[in-house]
């Protein structure tokens, strides 16, 4: 479980989790994932193997829960 702060325009690579399901809740701000915009109190789920590239449209704070939790599970797509 973590609370992540991102700056507007922050560039994140296309990535996915090998095993974890990722639950996200926007606490503040606005971001775009796969063409859909999420704002305060909206959430989304990312399945294992589902690649995403978030775009932070404003300064954004997100609550993230990964199940199972494994810091080495993230794969960056190059």
C-alpha positions as CSV (number, residue, x, y, z in Angstrom):
1,X,0.0,0.0,0.0
2,X,1.3,3.4,-0.9
3,X,0.4,7.0,-1.4
4,X,2.2,8.4,-4.5
5,X,2.6,12.1,-5.4
6,X,3.1,13.0,-9.1
7,X,3.7,16.4,-10.7
8,X,1.7,17.6,-13.7
9,X,3.4,16.4,-16.9
10,X,5.5,13.8,-15.1
11,X,6.6,11.2,-17.6
12,X,6.0,7.5,-16.7
13,X,7.1,4.7,-18.9
14,X,4.7,2.1,-20.3
15,X,4.8,-0.7,-17.7
16,X,2.9,-3.6,-16.2
17,X,2.9,-5.9,-13.2
18,X,3.8,-9.6,-13.8
19,X,1.7,-11.0,-10.9
20,X,0.0,-8.1,-9.0
21,X,-3.4,-6.6,-9.4
22,X,-3.1,-2.9,-8.9
23,X,-5.9,-0.9,-7.2
24,X,-5.7,2.9,-7.6
25,X,-7.7,5.6,-6.0
26,X,-7.1,9.3,-7.0
27,X,-7.0,11.3,-3.8
28,X,-6.2,14.6,-5.5
29,X,-5.6,15.8,-9.0
30,X,-6.2,14.4,-12.5
31,X,-4.6,11.7,-14.6
32,X,-5.3,9.9,-17.9
33,X,-4.9,6.2,-18.4
34,X,-5.7,4.4,-21.6
35,X,-7.7,7.4,-22.9
36,X,-9.8,7.7,-19.7
37,X,-9.5,10.6,-17.3
38,X,-9.7,10.0,-13.6
39,X,-10.2,12.7,-11.0
40,X,-10.6,12.9,-7.2
41,X,-12.4,10.0,-5.6
42,X,-12.3,7.9,-8.8
43,X,-10.5,4.6,-9.0
44,X,-9.3,2.1,-11.5
45,X,-7.9,-1.5,-11.4
46,X,-5.0,-2.7,-13.5
47,X,-4.8,-6.5,-14.0
48,X,-1.6,-8.5,-14.1
49,X,0.1,-8.2,-17.5
50,X,-2.0,-5.1,-18.5
51,X,0.4,-2.4,-19.7
52,X,-0.4,1.2,-18.9
53,X,1.3,4.6,-19.3
54,X,-0.3,7.2,-17.0
55,X,-0.3,10.8,-18.0
56,X,-0.5,13.2,-15.1
57,X,-2.7,16.2,-16.2
58,X,-2.2,18.0,-12.9
59,X,-0.3,17.5,-9.6
60,X,-1.9,14.2,-8.5
61,X,-1.9,12.0,-5.4
62,X,-2.9,8.4,-5.7
63,X,-3.5,5.7,-3.2
64,X,-2.1,2.4,-4.6
65,X,-2.7,-1.1,-3.4
66,X,-0.9,-4.0,-5.1
67,X,-1.9,-7.6,-4.4
68,X,0.4,-9.5,-4.0
69,X,2.9,-6.9,-2.9
70,X,6.3,-7.4,-4.6
71,X,8.6,-4.4,-5.3
72,X,10.3,-6.4,-8.1
73,X,7.0,-7.2,-10.0
74,X,7.0,-4.1,-12.2
75,X,8.2,-4.5,-15.8
76,X,9.0,-1.5,-18.0
77,X,8.2,-2.0,-21.7
78,X,11.0,-0.7,-23.9
